Amino acid sequence: MSGKTNLKTSLIMAVLLVGIQCAIAAGEVIYVDANAPPSGTGQTWATAYRYLLDALAVESSGDEI
């Protein structure tokens, strides 16, 4: 009985860890640089937003600014 319980617990933990990793990976990085030219897209340092408010306007759950 103990072997089945350990297997079930291990399986549940593995599924939870994979789910957490997927949730973390789902977010995007939004770049902000006060010295960036206006009209950036925030997708890379080269195209960073100039203002934090611009990044906050497009961010969604899980994103990193």
SVG drawing of the C-alpha trace seen along z (x, -y; Angstrom):
<svg xmlns="http://www.w3.org/2000/svg" viewBox="-3 -59 23 61">
<polyline fill="none" stroke="black" stroke-width="0.4" points="0.0,0.0 2.8,-2.4 4.4,-1.9 1.2,-3.0 0.8,-6.0 4.4,-7.1 3.9,-6.6 0.7,-8.6 2.3,-11.4 5.3,-11.5 3.0,-11.6 1.0,-14.4 4.1,-16.4 5.5,-15.9 2.3,-17.2 2.2,-20.2 5.8,-21.1 5.3,-20.9 2.2,-23.1 4.1,-25.7 6.9,-25.7 4.4,-26.2 2.8,-29.1 6.1,-30.8 7.2,-30.2 3.9,-31.7 4.8,-35.2 6.8,-37.6 9.6,-40.0 8.8,-43.6 11.8,-45.9 11.9,-49.5 14.8,-51.9 14.6,-55.6 17.1,-56.3 15.3,-54.3 13.9,-56.1 10.1,-56.8 7.8,-54.3 9.5,-51.1 7.6,-47.8 9.2,-46.5 10.1,-43.2 14.0,-43.6 16.4,-46.1 16.9,-47.6 13.1,-48.2 12.4,-48.9 9.6,-51.1 10.8,-54.5 8.3,-54.9 7.2,-52.4 3.6,-53.4 3.7,-52.2 4.8,-48.7 2.2,-48.6 -0.5,-49.4 0.3,-46.3 1.4,-43.8 -0.6,-40.8 -0.5,-38.3 2.9,-36.5 4.8,-39.2 8.0,-40.5 8.9,-44.2"/>
</svg>
